């Protein structure tokens, strides 16, 4: 059985927190956000446990979640980070391109980051992510530091929502 530290379970706690937050938002009539499964083709299935043990991805994934919040289309990806440095290699160029195109169509794109060692969540606006990405492409730092992030977008659990990203989304929309 896989352990918590295994690569295969990375992000599973964050995903559970996001899913619970999305359920709460749906229950309150605030948003409809769905997890986008990554299409895979199974190669080997363990007959006893009926688990897929070998598979390949059918196509590149875009983002983890997509939906609508009070008439506003949103898409986002959820990422974990074990240190105060987030490597931009954790974001793929096709994901950034999808998010940019989504924004050009009037939607809102962002990342939800979970700094596990700090037990801290952050709403990373697409504009902020793109700034870091361009810096890396232009020969600068290919990561960003926890200290570089705006204090205004750190998330604190409130009202039964584990990751209250709608508050940050509202702030993001007001600052556009």
Secondary structure, 3 states (H helix, E strand, C coil): CCCCCCHHHCCHHHHHHHHHHHHHHHHCCCEEEEECCCCEEEEEECCCCCCEEEEEECCCCCCCEEEEECCEEEEEEEEEECCCEEEHHHCCHHHHHHHHHHHHCCCEEEEEEEECCCCEEEEEEHHHHHHHHHHHHCCCCCEEEHHHCCHHHEECCECCECCCHHHHHHHHHHHC
